[in-house]
């Protein structure tokens, strides 16, 4: 980013060369209620108490901040368009073409599971690397561009694959590379956006996420007869948007800044979120993990649900775009309202709880109405809930990050809670379907998981 503009106050830079190697600063949003402590993990912000909960100072979104917000929305559309099209439509179609319809459920579940573990490692690793990158373009830009380029090449390789082993290897490469773009992109929120604008920022970024994921499934349906071409189109669009993001929203050079200390053991311990030392971080992670898992167990498997549960057979693929459009309508309504409303009220948790409860209610419809109508009702109501959740949860989580020196790595750990369910849910769904007597078992399990996720944010004390 260039020098600060009069249009908005620049967020404080996470560089603290005067701190000893074993200390790091607490995020500004919890600074009043946190103290610096010696730590045996990479997190060092002391747990906050209820007294520290505060309303974010309101900031007008205009000028360079507005431009950054709009480009983040476009970048999220581009990246999440891939996550909406590939695992939801193009990848299962490619696998079905290779192994046949009967073996497709198990094969898809296996490949999705392997890819999920690749994503789980790649997100925080990408954040860790970008946190410590020093270049004339800043910390995030080099990895966003490199991830977009290598991820696109991996998609092209996957399109050329004609065996399950090749597809599995390519999918792992896709997950790793695009997470190296997505992780640094997500870190721009705490890096460069003041706390009081994060609800609005989160709304537009969340809108981009949902438009990308749902729009990806709509556009992806156009390439069911030519999967390889679909991979090429999505790869090209993502690369162009990521490059343009970096060009139009340049960060300042950080070549002269000291690098935060690194410990491999401390990094490995970040995969365990300690509920005693960092309770707010733990509960935020848990809530996001559960809500995404409940939601994507159904939406990530909707092609097969339409084909086998609803009984549309070979016509199922044609109805996926319809459900995506319906869901997008609900998402846009609540995404545009949720973030700004939480900024105005100075409250995040209540919106997250209501949104998660709405998501749980949506799964009742296909359970009692195993038809296209039931799935349409599910799509709209779940869109309402997920839009509000996505709009506010990102802002909430940006205010409980433990370390200023490791924004991207910490967000990478948090993003495991979003990425892992999206990629692992199809594998879990296949186990439920094959072991619990069919598709109907998905919905009550999803309801319970979503409700648990909604109320998991209640114990968070540093955010209202």
C-alpha positions as CSV (number, residue, x, y, z in Angstrom):
1,X,0.0,0.0,0.0
2,X,1.3,3.5,-0.7
3,X,1.6,6.2,1.9
4,X,-1.4,6.9,4.1
5,X,-4.3,8.8,2.6
6,X,-6.4,11.5,4.1
7,X,-9.4,9.4,3.2
8,X,-8.8,6.9,6.0
9,X,-6.4,6.2,8.9
10,X,-3.9,3.5,8.0
11,X,-4.0,0.4,10.3
12,X,-0.9,0.1,12.4
13,X,1.8,-2.0,10.9
14,X,2.6,-5.3,12.7
15,X,6.3,-4.5,13.1
16,X,7.8,-4.4,16.6
17,X,11.6,-4.5,16.5
18,X,11.9,-3.6,20.1
19,X,10.2,-6.7,21.5
20,X,12.3,-9.6,22.7
21,X,12.2,-12.7,20.5
22,X,9.8,-14.6,22.7
23,X,7.2,-11.8,22.8
24,X,4.7,-10.5,20.3
25,X,2.0,-7.8,20.5
26,X,-1.7,-8.3,21.0
27,X,-4.0,-7.1,18.2
28,X,-5.1,-3.5,18.6
29,X,-8.7,-4.7,19.1
30,X,-7.9,-6.4,22.3
31,X,-5.0,-4.2,23.5
32,X,-6.9,-2.7,26.4
33,X,-7.6,-6.1,27.9
34,X,-4.4,-8.1,27.0
35,X,-0.9,-8.0,28.3
36,X,2.3,-9.3,26.8
37,X,3.5,-12.5,28.3
38,X,6.4,-14.9,27.9
39,X,5.2,-17.8,25.8
40,X,6.2,-21.3,24.9
41,X,4.1,-21.0,21.8
42,X,3.9,-18.5,18.9
43,X,0.9,-16.9,20.6
44,X,1.6,-14.6,23.4
45,X,-1.4,-12.5,24.0
46,X,-2.9,-13.2,27.4
47,X,-6.5,-14.3,27.6
48,X,-8.8,-11.4,27.7
49,X,-11.6,-10.9,30.2
50,X,-15.1,-9.6,29.8
51,X,-13.9,-6.2,30.9
52,X,-11.8,-5.9,27.8
53,X,-14.7,-6.3,25.4
54,X,-15.1,-3.0,23.5
55,X,-17.0,-1.6,20.5
56,X,-14.7,-0.8,17.5
57,X,-14.2,2.8,16.6
58,X,-16.2,3.7,13.5
59,X,-14.3,4.5,10.3
60,X,-15.7,5.8,7.0
61,X,-14.9,3.5,4.1
62,X,-13.9,5.8,1.2
63,X,-11.0,6.6,-1.1
64,X,-8.1,4.1,-1.1
65,X,-9.8,2.0,1.6
66,X,-12.9,1.7,-0.6
67,X,-10.8,0.7,-3.6
68,X,-9.0,-1.9,-1.5
69,X,-12.4,-3.3,-0.3
70,X,-13.8,-3.6,-3.8
71,X,-10.7,-5.3,-5.1
72,X,-10.7,-7.8,-2.2
73,X,-14.3,-8.6,-3.1
74,X,-13.2,-9.3,-6.7
75,X,-10.2,-11.4,-5.6
76,X,-12.5,-13.5,-3.3
77,X,-14.9,-14.0,-6.2
78,X,-12.0,-15.3,-8.4
79,X,-10.5,-17.6,-5.8
80,X,-13.7,-18.9,-4.4
81,X,-15.1,-19.4,-7.8
82,X,-12.6,-22.2,-8.1
83,X,-13.7,-23.7,-4.8
84,X,-17.4,-23.5,-5.9
85,X,-16.9,-25.0,-9.3
86,X,-14.2,-27.6,-8.9
87,X,-15.0,-29.7,-5.8
88,X,-18.7,-29.2,-6.1
89,X,-19.1,-30.0,-9.8
90,X,-16.1,-30.4,-12.1
91,X,-14.0,-32.7,-10.0
92,X,-16.9,-35.2,-9.2
93,X,-17.8,-35.1,-12.9
94,X,-14.3,-35.9,-13.9
95,X,-14.0,-38.7,-11.4
96,X,-17.3,-40.1,-12.5
97,X,-16.1,-40.1,-16.1
98,X,-13.0,-42.0,-15.1
99,X,-14.3,-44.6,-12.7
100,X,-18.1,-44.7,-13.4
101,X,-21.1,-43.7,-11.4
102,X,-21.1,-46.6,-8.9
103,X,-17.5,-46.0,-7.7
104,X,-17.6,-42.2,-7.9
105,X,-18.9,-41.6,-4.4
106,X,-16.1,-43.4,-2.7
107,X,-13.4,-42.2,-5.1
108,X,-14.5,-38.6,-4.7
109,X,-14.6,-38.9,-0.9
110,X,-11.0,-40.2,-0.9
111,X,-9.5,-37.6,-3.1
112,X,-11.4,-34.8,-1.3
113,X,-10.1,-36.1,2.0
114,X,-6.5,-36.1,0.8
115,X,-6.9,-32.6,-0.6
116,X,-8.3,-31.4,2.7
117,X,-5.2,-32.4,4.6
118,X,-3.1,-30.6,2.1
119,X,-5.1,-27.5,2.6
120,X,-4.9,-27.8,6.3
121,X,-1.1,-27.6,6.2
122,X,-0.9,-25.1,3.4
123,X,-3.0,-22.3,4.9
124,X,-0.9,-21.6,8.0
125,X,2.3,-22.4,6.2
126,X,1.5,-19.9,3.6
127,X,0.7,-17.3,6.2
128,X,3.9,-18.0,8.1
129,X,6.0,-17.6,5.0
130,X,4.3,-14.4,3.9
131,X,4.5,-12.9,7.5
132,X,8.3,-13.3,7.1
133,X,8.6,-12.2,3.5
134,X,10.6,-9.0,2.9
135,X,10.3,-7.4,-0.6
136,X,9.7,-4.1,-2.4
137,X,6.1,-5.3,-2.9
138,X,5.4,-6.0,0.7
139,X,4.7,-9.3,2.4
140,X,1.6,-10.6,0.7
141,X,1.8,-9.6,-3.0
142,X,4.6,-12.0,-4.1
143,X,2.7,-15.1,-2.7
144,X,-0.7,-14.0,-4.1
145,X,0.7,-13.8,-7.6
146,X,2.9,-17.0,-7.3
147,X,0.0,-19.0,-5.8
148,X,-2.4,-17.9,-8.6
149,X,0.1,-18.8,-11.3
150,X,1.1,-22.2,-9.9
151,X,-2.4,-23.0,-8.9
152,X,-3.6,-22.3,-12.5
153,X,-0.9,-24.6,-13.9
154,X,-2.0,-27.3,-11.4
155,X,-5.6,-27.0,-12.6
156,X,-4.4,-27.4,-16.3
157,X,-2.5,-30.5,-15.2
158,X,-5.6,-31.9,-13.5
159,X,-7.6,-31.3,-16.7
160,X,-5.2,-33.3,-18.7
161,X,-5.2,-36.2,-16.2
162,X,-7.0,-39.4,-17.1
163,X,-6.4,-41.5,-14.1
164,X,-7.4,-41.3,-10.4
165,X,-3.8,-41.1,-9.1
166,X,-3.0,-38.2,-11.5
167,X,-6.2,-36.4,-10.5
168,X,-5.4,-36.9,-6.8
169,X,-1.9,-35.5,-7.1
170,X,-3.1,-32.6,-9.2
171,X,-5.9,-31.8,-6.6
172,X,-3.3,-31.7,-3.8
173,X,-1.2,-29.3,-5.9
174,X,-4.3,-27.1,-6.6
175,X,-5.1,-27.0,-2.8
176,X,-1.5,-26.1,-1.8
177,X,-1.0,-23.4,-4.5
178,X,-4.3,-21.6,-4.1
179,X,-4.0,-21.6,-0.4
180,X,-0.7,-19.8,-0.8
181,X,-2.6,-17.1,-2.6
182,X,-5.7,-17.1,-0.3
183,X,-3.9,-17.1,3.0
184,X,-1.9,-13.8,2.3
185,X,-5.0,-12.3,0.7
186,X,-7.1,-12.9,3.9
187,X,-4.3,-11.3,6.0
188,X,-4.8,-7.9,4.3
189,X,-7.9,-7.3,6.5
190,X,-6.0,-7.1,9.8
191,X,-2.9,-5.7,8.0
192,X,-4.4,-2.7,6.4
193,X,-8.0,-2.1,7.6
194,X,-8.9,-0.2,10.8
195,X,-11.0,-2.2,13.3
196,X,-14.0,0.1,12.9
197,X,-14.3,-0.7,9.2
198,X,-13.8,-4.4,9.4
199,X,-17.5,-5.2,9.6
200,X,-18.3,-3.4,6.3
201,X,-15.1,-4.8,4.8
202,X,-16.0,-8.3,6.0
203,X,-19.5,-7.9,4.4
204,X,-18.1,-7.1,1.0
205,X,-15.3,-9.7,1.2
206,X,-17.9,-12.2,2.4
207,X,-20.2,-11.3,-0.5
208,X,-17.2,-11.9,-2.8
209,X,-16.7,-15.3,-1.2
210,X,-20.3,-16.3,-1.6
211,X,-20.7,-14.9,-5.1
212,X,-17.5,-16.7,-6.1
213,X,-18.5,-20.0,-4.5
214,X,-22.1,-19.9,-5.8
215,X,-21.3,-18.3,-9.1
216,X,-18.5,-20.8,-9.6
217,X,-21.0,-23.6,-9.4
218,X,-23.2,-21.8,-12.0
219,X,-20.4,-21.2,-14.4
220,X,-18.9,-24.6,-13.7
221,X,-22.2,-26.3,-14.8
222,X,-21.5,-24.9,-18.3
223,X,-18.4,-27.0,-18.5
224,X,-19.7,-30.4,-17.4
225,X,-19.2,-31.7,-21.0
226,X,-15.7,-30.3,-21.1
227,X,-14.1,-30.3,-17.7
228,X,-10.6,-29.4,-18.9
229,X,-11.8,-26.2,-20.5
230,X,-13.6,-25.2,-17.3
231,X,-10.3,-25.7,-15.3
232,X,-8.5,-23.5,-17.8
233,X,-11.1,-20.7,-17.6
234,X,-11.2,-20.6,-13.8
235,X,-7.4,-20.6,-13.6
236,X,-7.0,-17.8,-16.1
237,X,-9.6,-15.6,-14.4
238,X,-8.1,-16.1,-10.9
239,X,-4.6,-15.3,-12.1
240,X,-5.7,-12.1,-13.9
241,X,-7.7,-10.8,-10.9
242,X,-4.9,-11.5,-8.4
243,X,-2.3,-9.7,-10.5
244,X,-4.6,-6.7,-11.0
245,X,-5.3,-6.6,-7.3
246,X,-1.6,-6.3,-6.6
247,X,-1.1,-3.7,-9.3
248,X,-4.0,-1.4,-8.2
249,X,-3.5,-1.9,-4.4
250,X,0.3,-1.8,-4.0
251,X,1.7,-2.4,-0.5
252,X,4.7,-0.4,0.7
253,X,8.1,-1.9,0.6
254,X,9.2,-3.8,3.8
255,X,12.7,-4.7,2.8
256,X,14.3,-3.0,5.7
257,X,12.0,-4.5,8.4
258,X,13.3,-7.2,10.8
259,X,11.8,-10.6,10.5
260,X,9.9,-12.1,13.4
261,X,11.7,-15.1,15.0
262,X,10.7,-18.5,13.8
263,X,10.5,-21.8,15.7
264,X,9.5,-25.0,13.9
265,X,8.2,-26.5,17.2
266,X,6.1,-23.4,17.9
267,X,4.7,-23.5,14.4
268,X,3.7,-27.1,14.7
269,X,2.0,-26.3,18.0
270,X,-0.3,-23.8,16.2
271,X,-2.3,-26.7,14.9
272,X,-3.4,-27.3,18.5
273,X,-5.5,-24.3,19.6
274,X,-5.0,-24.1,23.3
275,X,-8.4,-23.3,25.0
276,X,-6.8,-22.3,28.2
277,X,-4.2,-19.8,27.0
278,X,-6.2,-18.5,24.1
279,X,-9.9,-19.1,24.8
280,X,-11.3,-16.5,22.4
281,X,-9.2,-17.8,19.5
282,X,-10.2,-21.4,20.4
283,X,-13.9,-20.7,20.5
284,X,-13.9,-18.7,17.3
285,X,-12.0,-21.5,15.5
286,X,-14.4,-24.1,16.8
287,X,-17.5,-22.1,15.9
288,X,-16.3,-21.5,12.3
289,X,-15.2,-25.2,11.9
290,X,-18.5,-26.6,13.0
291,X,-20.7,-24.1,11.0
292,X,-18.8,-24.7,7.8
293,X,-18.8,-28.5,8.4
294,X,-22.6,-28.6,8.8
295,X,-23.2,-26.3,5.8
296,X,-20.8,-27.9,3.3
297,X,-21.8,-31.5,4.2
298,X,-25.0,-30.7,2.3
299,X,-23.9,-28.1,-0.3
300,X,-20.6,-29.8,-1.1
301,X,-22.6,-33.0,-2.0
302,X,-25.6,-31.4,-3.6
303,X,-24.9,-32.8,-7.1
304,X,-25.1,-36.3,-5.7
305,X,-28.1,-35.4,-3.4
306,X,-30.0,-34.2,-6.5
307,X,-29.0,-37.2,-8.5
308,X,-29.7,-39.9,-5.9
309,X,-31.8,-38.5,-3.0
310,X,-34.1,-36.3,-5.0
311,X,-34.0,-38.7,-7.9
312,X,-33.1,-36.4,-10.8
313,X,-30.6,-38.9,-12.2
314,X,-28.6,-37.6,-15.1
315,X,-30.5,-34.3,-15.1
316,X,-29.1,-33.3,-11.7
317,X,-26.2,-31.2,-13.0
318,X,-28.6,-28.9,-14.8
319,X,-30.3,-27.9,-11.5
320,X,-27.2,-27.0,-9.5
321,X,-27.0,-23.5,-11.1
322,X,-30.7,-23.0,-10.1
323,X,-29.9,-23.8,-6.5
324,X,-26.9,-21.6,-6.6
325,X,-28.8,-18.6,-7.9
326,X,-31.5,-19.1,-5.2
327,X,-28.8,-19.4,-2.5
328,X,-27.0,-16.3,-3.8
329,X,-30.2,-14.2,-3.6
330,X,-30.5,-15.0,0.1
331,X,-26.8,-14.5,0.7
332,X,-26.7,-11.1,-0.9
333,X,-29.5,-9.8,1.3
334,X,-27.9,-10.7,4.6
335,X,-24.3,-10.1,3.6
336,X,-25.0,-6.5,2.7
337,X,-26.9,-6.0,5.9
338,X,-25.0,-8.1,8.5
339,X,-21.5,-6.5,8.5
340,X,-22.6,-2.8,8.5
341,X,-25.2,-3.6,11.2
342,X,-22.6,-5.2,13.4
343,X,-20.4,-2.2,13.0
344,X,-23.3,0.1,13.9
345,X,-24.4,-1.9,16.9
346,X,-20.8,-2.7,18.0
347,X,-21.8,-6.3,18.4
348,X,-20.7,-9.4,16.5
349,X,-21.6,-12.5,18.5
350,X,-25.4,-12.1,18.3
351,X,-25.4,-11.9,14.5
352,X,-23.2,-15.0,14.3
353,X,-25.5,-17.0,16.6
354,X,-28.7,-16.0,14.7
355,X,-27.0,-16.8,11.4
356,X,-25.9,-20.2,12.5
357,X,-29.3,-21.0,13.8
358,X,-30.9,-20.0,10.5
359,X,-28.4,-22.3,8.7
360,X,-29.5,-25.2,11.0
361,X,-33.2,-24.5,10.3
362,X,-32.6,-24.6,6.5
363,X,-31.6,-28.3,6.7
364,X,-35.0,-29.3,7.9
365,X,-36.6,-28.6,4.5
366,X,-34.9,-31.3,2.4
367,X,-35.2,-33.7,5.4
368,X,-39.0,-33.4,5.4
369,X,-39.4,-32.6,1.7
370,X,-37.0,-34.9,-0.3
371,X,-37.7,-33.1,-3.5
372,X,-36.4,-30.3,-5.7
373,X,-38.7,-27.9,-3.8
374,X,-37.2,-28.9,-0.5
375,X,-33.7,-28.3,-1.9
376,X,-34.8,-24.9,-3.2
377,X,-36.1,-23.9,0.2
378,X,-32.8,-25.1,1.7
379,X,-30.8,-23.1,-0.8
380,X,-32.6,-19.8,0.0
381,X,-32.7,-20.1,3.8
382,X,-29.2,-21.4,4.1
383,X,-28.1,-18.5,1.9
384,X,-29.7,-16.1,4.4
385,X,-27.9,-17.7,7.3
386,X,-24.5,-18.2,5.6
387,X,-24.4,-14.7,4.2
388,X,-25.0,-13.1,7.6
389,X,-22.5,-15.5,9.2
390,X,-19.8,-14.8,6.6
391,X,-20.3,-11.1,6.8
392,X,-19.7,-10.8,10.5
393,X,-17.5,-13.8,11.5
394,X,-14.5,-12.5,9.5
395,X,-14.6,-9.2,11.4
396,X,-15.1,-11.0,14.7
397,X,-12.1,-13.3,14.1
398,X,-9.9,-10.4,13.0
399,X,-10.3,-9.0,16.5
400,X,-9.2,-12.1,18.4
401,X,-5.9,-12.8,16.6
402,X,-3.2,-13.4,19.2
403,X,-0.1,-12.0,17.5
404,X,0.6,-8.8,15.5
405,X,3.7,-10.4,14.0
406,X,1.9,-13.4,12.6
407,X,-1.4,-12.1,11.2
408,X,-1.3,-14.3,8.1
409,X,-0.2,-17.4,9.9
410,X,-2.9,-17.0,12.6
411,X,-5.5,-16.3,9.9
412,X,-4.1,-19.4,8.1
413,X,-4.9,-21.5,11.2
414,X,-8.3,-19.9,11.4
415,X,-8.9,-20.5,7.7
416,X,-8.3,-24.2,8.3
417,X,-11.7,-24.0,10.0
418,X,-13.2,-22.7,6.7
419,X,-11.1,-24.6,4.1
420,X,-11.0,-28.0,5.9
421,X,-14.8,-28.5,6.0
422,X,-15.3,-27.4,2.4
423,X,-12.8,-30.0,1.2
424,X,-13.4,-32.7,3.9
425,X,-17.1,-32.5,4.0
426,X,-17.7,-34.6,0.9
427,X,-15.6,-37.3,2.4
428,X,-17.5,-37.2,5.7
429,X,-20.8,-37.1,3.7
430,X,-19.8,-40.2,1.8
431,X,-19.1,-42.0,5.1
432,X,-22.5,-41.0,6.5
433,X,-24.3,-42.0,3.3
434,X,-22.6,-45.4,3.0
435,X,-22.7,-46.3,6.7
436,X,-25.9,-44.7,8.1
437,X,-28.4,-45.8,5.4
438,X,-28.5,-43.1,2.9
439,X,-28.7,-39.3,2.2
440,X,-31.4,-38.6,4.8
441,X,-28.9,-39.0,7.6
442,X,-26.9,-36.0,6.4
443,X,-29.5,-33.5,7.3
444,X,-30.0,-34.2,11.1
445,X,-26.3,-34.5,11.6
446,X,-25.8,-31.2,9.7
447,X,-28.4,-29.5,11.9
448,X,-26.7,-30.6,15.2
449,X,-23.3,-29.5,13.9
450,X,-24.5,-26.1,12.8
451,X,-26.2,-25.4,16.1
452,X,-23.1,-26.3,18.0
453,X,-21.1,-24.0,15.8
454,X,-23.5,-21.1,16.2
455,X,-23.4,-21.1,20.0
456,X,-19.7,-21.8,20.2
457,X,-19.0,-18.1,20.0
458,X,-20.9,-17.4,23.3
459,X,-17.8,-17.8,25.5
460,X,-15.8,-15.2,23.6
461,X,-15.1,-12.3,25.9
462,X,-13.0,-9.9,24.1
463,X,-15.7,-9.2,21.4
464,X,-19.3,-8.3,22.2
